[in-house]
Amino acid sequence: MKLFVSSAPHITGKDSSRSIMLDVIIAMVPAIIASGVIFGLRAVLLTAVTAAACVVFEFLWNKALKKEQTVGDLSAVVTGILLAFNMPSTMPFWMAIVGAAFAIIMVKQLFGGIGYNFANPAITARIILATSFAGSMTNFVHPTQTIDAIASATPLAANAAGAFAEGGAPYLTMFLGTHGGVLGETSALALLIGFVYLLVKKVISPAIPVTYVATVAVLAVVFGQDPLVHVLGGGLLLGAIFMATDYVTSPYTLKGKIVFGLGLGVITMLIRVFGTMTEGVSYAILLMNLFVPYINQLTRQRPLGAPKKVKEAK
């Protein structure tokens, strides 16, 4: 009998990049359906165009550089859907395609492809689009075109303008998502359904989403704000569930995940309360992505049996 000696890890599982990405796509289906119901067929078409563009750009990149095709792992599809979730339904298709090109080529492939990107591609592309095409990225339109506090503005914007001061925030409307905003952030119900699915399938840990949302809620109370408005009325749930939990750009230790979630919550609320923008999720995730290598290093577990470091006497 031959004895094979190899390095760890020695335990393998049935999960693969493709199966994990497929589960993420399935978890996003409720939000896709909700966007179609709330914003109309164009929302679903925009999602399809962006996802297809991401796949095409990844295919062409691999083809041009004669690399192994990776479109089959479905990561480009996930990036495309998440990018669409960060756009309003009125976003011109050509702008969405520009965003897809930036996400796949500049953020993902130039750094080595899946597993090597320094930040979440969809989040980074969303920030680039918001900077380059601010008017289109903030053209929030509700299908019913009713004139009220949140028909043409997001709940966070309406709250910042004092629209909820007297009558109170319409929590049910915010929970169901029947208000202005980008495709993926409006329906908290649809996002939570996807969250439960990911937890049941053990695709993600609840540590980052729970810590992130809890930090935002607590700080909202500290700053004298309505915590439910901040939890339900922006991209917090979308970012916490689907983007902050990205395997590549989030910590792998439990302590690291908690630190990561705390940092996300603090940055988000500082931007929302003291910044000029009503939303801060994208910038919070991008900034914390940059700290992930250091968080991993500082929170990694000491190997079993390894001696503790002893400080040398000066």
C-alpha positions as CSV (number, residue, x, y, z in Angstrom):
1,M,0.0,0.0,0.0
2,K,1.3,3.4,-0.9
3,L,1.3,6.2,1.6
4,F,0.6,9.6,0.3
5,V,1.8,12.6,2.2
6,S,0.2,15.9,1.5
7,S,-0.3,19.3,3.2
8,A,-3.5,20.3,4.9
9,P,-6.4,20.6,4.6
10,H,-7.2,16.9,4.4
11,I,-11.0,17.2,4.8
12,T,-13.0,17.9,1.7
13,G,-16.6,18.9,1.2
14,K,-19.2,18.7,-1.5
15,D,-19.4,22.5,-1.9
16,S,-17.7,24.2,-4.9
17,S,-17.6,27.7,-6.2
18,R,-20.3,26.9,-8.6
19,S,-22.7,25.4,-6.0
20,I,-22.1,28.3,-3.6
21,M,-22.7,30.9,-6.3
22,L,-25.9,29.0,-7.4
23,D,-27.2,29.1,-3.9
24,V,-26.5,32.9,-3.8
25,I,-28.4,33.3,-7.1
26,I,-31.3,31.3,-5.7
27,A,-31.3,33.5,-2.6
28,M,-31.5,36.6,-4.7
29,V,-34.5,35.4,-6.8
30,P,-37.1,36.8,-4.3
31,A,-35.5,40.2,-4.6
32,I,-35.5,39.9,-8.4
33,I,-39.2,39.1,-8.4
34,A,-39.9,41.9,-5.9
35,S,-38.1,44.4,-8.1
36,G,-40.2,43.3,-11.1
37,V,-43.4,43.7,-9.1
38,I,-42.5,47.0,-7.7
39,F,-40.7,48.7,-10.6
40,G,-42.0,46.8,-13.6
41,L,-40.5,44.5,-16.2
42,R,-37.6,46.9,-17.0
43,A,-36.1,46.1,-13.6
44,V,-35.9,42.4,-14.5
45,L,-34.5,43.3,-17.9
46,L,-31.9,45.6,-16.4
47,T,-30.8,42.7,-14.1
48,A,-30.6,40.3,-17.0
49,V,-28.6,42.8,-19.2
50,T,-26.1,43.5,-16.4
51,A,-25.6,39.8,-15.5
52,A,-25.2,38.9,-19.2
53,A,-22.7,41.8,-19.6
54,C,-20.6,40.5,-16.7
55,V,-20.5,37.0,-18.2
56,V,-19.5,38.3,-21.6
57,F,-16.7,40.5,-20.3
58,E,-15.3,37.6,-18.2
59,F,-15.5,35.3,-21.2
60,L,-13.8,37.7,-23.5
61,W,-11.1,38.5,-21.0
62,N,-10.2,34.8,-20.5
63,K,-10.4,34.3,-24.3
64,A,-8.1,37.2,-25.0
65,L,-5.5,36.1,-22.5
66,K,-5.9,32.4,-23.3
67,K,-6.9,31.6,-19.8
68,E,-9.1,28.8,-18.6
69,Q,-12.8,29.8,-18.9
70,T,-14.3,30.6,-15.5
71,V,-17.8,31.7,-16.5
72,G,-19.1,28.3,-15.4
73,D,-18.5,29.1,-11.8
74,L,-21.4,31.6,-11.9
75,S,-19.4,34.3,-10.0
76,A,-19.8,36.7,-12.9
77,V,-23.6,36.2,-12.8
78,V,-23.7,37.0,-9.1
79,T,-21.6,40.1,-9.7
80,G,-24.0,41.2,-12.4
81,I,-27.1,40.7,-10.3
82,L,-25.7,42.5,-7.3
83,L,-24.6,45.4,-9.5
84,A,-28.1,45.7,-11.0
85,F,-29.5,45.6,-7.4
86,N,-27.5,48.8,-6.8
87,M,-29.1,50.7,-9.7
88,P,-32.5,52.3,-10.1
89,S,-34.9,50.8,-12.7
90,T,-34.4,53.8,-14.9
91,M,-30.6,53.3,-15.4
92,P,-29.7,53.4,-19.1
93,F,-28.5,50.0,-20.3
94,W,-25.2,51.3,-21.7
95,M,-24.3,52.7,-18.3
96,A,-25.1,49.4,-16.6
97,I,-22.8,47.7,-19.2
98,V,-20.0,50.2,-18.4
99,G,-20.4,49.3,-14.7
100,A,-20.2,45.6,-15.6
101,A,-17.0,46.1,-17.5
102,F,-15.4,47.9,-14.6
103,A,-16.5,45.3,-12.1
104,I,-15.3,42.3,-14.0
105,I,-12.1,43.7,-15.7
106,M,-10.8,46.4,-13.4
107,V,-11.7,45.0,-10.0
108,K,-11.9,41.2,-10.6
109,Q,-9.7,40.0,-13.5
110,L,-6.8,42.5,-13.3
111,F,-6.2,41.2,-9.8
112,G,-6.2,37.5,-10.8
113,G,-9.9,36.6,-11.0
114,I,-12.1,35.0,-8.4
115,G,-10.4,34.7,-5.0
116,Y,-7.9,37.5,-5.6
117,N,-10.0,40.7,-5.9
118,F,-9.2,43.2,-3.1
119,A,-12.8,44.5,-2.9
120,N,-16.3,43.5,-3.8
121,P,-16.6,44.1,-7.6
122,A,-20.2,45.1,-7.5
123,I,-19.8,47.5,-4.7
124,T,-16.8,49.2,-6.3
125,A,-18.5,49.5,-9.7
126,R,-21.6,50.9,-7.9
127,I,-19.4,53.7,-6.4
128,I,-17.8,54.4,-9.8
129,L,-21.2,54.7,-11.5
130,A,-22.5,56.9,-8.7
131,T,-19.5,59.2,-9.1
132,S,-19.6,59.2,-12.9
133,F,-23.4,59.2,-13.5
134,A,-24.8,60.7,-10.4
135,G,-28.0,61.9,-12.0
136,S,-28.9,58.5,-13.5
137,M,-27.9,56.6,-10.3
138,T,-30.3,58.8,-8.2
139,N,-33.2,58.8,-10.6
140,F,-35.5,56.9,-8.3
141,V,-39.0,56.5,-9.8
142,H,-41.9,54.6,-8.3
143,P,-44.1,52.8,-10.9
144,T,-47.3,54.3,-9.5
145,Q,-45.9,57.8,-9.8
146,T,-47.8,58.9,-6.8
147,I,-46.7,62.2,-5.2
148,D,-45.9,61.6,-1.5
149,A,-42.9,61.6,0.8
150,I,-41.3,58.4,-0.5
151,A,-42.5,58.1,-4.1
152,S,-39.6,59.9,-5.7
153,A,-37.1,59.7,-2.9
154,T,-35.7,56.9,-0.7
155,P,-36.9,56.6,2.9
156,L,-33.5,57.7,4.1
157,A,-33.7,60.8,2.0
158,A,-37.2,61.5,3.2
159,N,-36.2,61.0,6.8
160,A,-33.2,63.3,6.4
161,A,-35.6,65.9,5.0
162,G,-37.8,65.6,8.1
163,A,-40.7,64.0,6.2
164,F,-41.3,61.5,8.9
165,A,-41.2,63.9,11.8
166,E,-44.9,64.3,12.4
167,G,-46.6,61.3,10.8
168,G,-43.9,58.7,11.6
169,A,-42.2,56.4,9.2
170,P,-44.4,54.0,7.1
171,Y,-42.7,50.8,8.3
172,L,-44.9,48.4,6.4
173,T,-44.2,50.2,3.2
174,M,-40.5,50.1,3.9
175,F,-40.7,46.4,4.8
176,L,-42.5,45.4,1.6
177,G,-40.4,47.8,-0.5
178,T,-43.1,49.7,-2.3
179,H,-41.2,52.9,-2.5
180,G,-38.4,54.6,-4.5
181,G,-34.9,53.3,-4.4
182,V,-32.5,50.9,-6.2
183,L,-33.7,47.5,-7.3
184,G,-32.3,45.3,-4.6
185,E,-32.6,47.5,-1.5
186,T,-36.3,48.3,-1.4
187,S,-38.0,45.0,-0.2
188,A,-36.7,44.0,3.2
189,L,-39.0,41.0,3.1
190,A,-37.5,39.6,-0.1
191,L,-33.9,40.1,1.2
192,L,-34.7,38.4,4.5
193,I,-36.2,35.4,2.6
194,G,-32.9,35.1,0.8
195,F,-31.0,35.5,4.1
196,V,-32.9,32.6,5.7
197,Y,-32.1,30.4,2.6
198,L,-28.4,31.2,2.8
199,L,-28.4,30.4,6.5
200,V,-30.3,27.1,6.0
201,K,-27.8,26.1,3.2
202,K,-24.9,27.2,5.5
203,V,-23.6,29.4,2.7
204,I,-22.9,32.3,5.0
205,S,-22.4,32.8,8.7
206,P,-24.9,35.1,10.5
207,A,-22.0,36.9,12.3
208,I,-21.4,39.7,9.8
209,P,-25.0,40.5,8.9
210,V,-26.3,40.4,12.5
211,T,-23.3,42.4,13.9
212,Y,-23.6,45.0,11.1
213,V,-27.4,45.5,11.4
214,A,-27.2,45.5,15.2
215,T,-24.4,48.1,15.3
216,V,-26.4,50.4,12.9
217,A,-29.6,50.0,15.1
218,V,-27.7,50.8,18.3
219,L,-25.9,53.8,16.9
220,A,-29.2,55.1,15.4
221,V,-30.6,55.2,18.9
222,V,-27.4,56.8,20.3
223,F,-27.7,59.6,17.6
224,G,-31.4,60.1,18.3
225,Q,-32.5,58.5,15.0
226,D,-35.2,55.9,14.2
227,P,-33.4,52.6,14.1
228,L,-36.1,50.9,11.9
229,V,-35.7,53.6,9.3
230,H,-32.0,53.0,9.1
231,V,-32.4,49.2,9.0
232,L,-35.3,49.0,6.5
233,G,-34.8,52.3,4.6
234,G,-31.6,51.8,2.6
235,G,-29.1,49.4,1.3
236,L,-28.2,48.0,4.7
237,L,-29.9,44.6,4.4
238,L,-28.7,44.2,0.8
239,G,-25.1,45.0,1.8
240,A,-25.1,43.1,5.0
241,I,-26.6,39.9,3.5
242,F,-25.2,39.6,0.0
243,M,-22.1,41.9,-0.2
244,A,-20.4,42.1,3.2
245,T,-20.5,38.3,3.4
246,D,-18.5,37.8,0.2
247,Y,-15.9,35.0,0.9
248,V,-13.0,36.7,-0.7
249,T,-13.4,40.2,0.8
250,S,-14.5,39.4,4.3
251,P,-12.7,37.9,7.3
252,Y,-12.6,34.1,7.8
253,T,-12.4,34.1,11.6
254,L,-15.4,34.5,13.9
255,K,-13.7,37.3,15.8
256,G,-12.7,38.9,12.5
257,K,-16.3,38.7,11.3
258,I,-17.6,40.5,14.4
259,V,-14.9,43.2,14.1
260,F,-15.7,43.6,10.4
261,G,-19.4,44.0,11.2
262,L,-18.8,46.5,13.9
263,G,-16.6,48.5,11.6
264,L,-19.2,48.4,8.8
265,G,-21.9,49.7,11.2
266,V,-19.8,52.5,12.6
267,I,-18.7,53.8,9.2
268,T,-22.2,53.5,7.8
269,M,-23.8,55.6,10.6
270,L,-21.0,58.2,10.6
271,I,-21.7,58.8,6.9
272,R,-25.5,58.8,7.3
273,V,-25.5,61.1,10.3
274,F,-22.6,63.4,9.7
275,G,-22.0,63.1,6.0
276,T,-23.6,64.8,3.0
277,M,-24.9,61.5,1.7
278,T,-28.0,59.7,3.1
279,E,-26.5,56.3,2.4
280,G,-23.2,54.9,3.5
281,V,-23.3,51.2,3.0
282,S,-21.2,51.0,-0.2
283,Y,-18.4,53.1,1.1
284,A,-18.4,51.3,4.4
285,I,-18.0,47.9,2.7
286,L,-15.3,49.2,0.4
287,L,-13.3,50.7,3.2
288,M,-13.6,47.6,5.4
289,N,-12.6,45.4,2.5
290,L,-9.2,47.1,2.6
291,F,-8.8,46.2,6.2
292,V,-9.7,42.5,5.9
293,P,-6.0,41.2,5.5
294,Y,-5.1,43.0,8.8
295,I,-8.2,41.8,10.5
296,N,-7.5,38.2,9.5
297,Q,-3.9,38.5,10.7
298,L,-4.8,40.0,14.1
299,T,-7.7,37.6,14.8
300,R,-6.4,34.3,13.5
301,Q,-6.4,31.4,15.9
302,R,-3.1,30.3,17.4
303,P,-2.2,26.8,16.2
304,L,-2.9,24.1,18.8
305,G,0.2,23.4,20.9
306,A,2.0,26.4,19.5
307,P,3.9,28.3,22.3
308,K,2.9,31.8,23.2
309,K,5.2,34.6,22.1
310,V,7.2,35.9,25.0
311,K,8.3,39.5,25.0
312,E,12.0,40.0,25.3
313,A,13.2,42.0,28.3
314,K,14.9,45.2,27.2
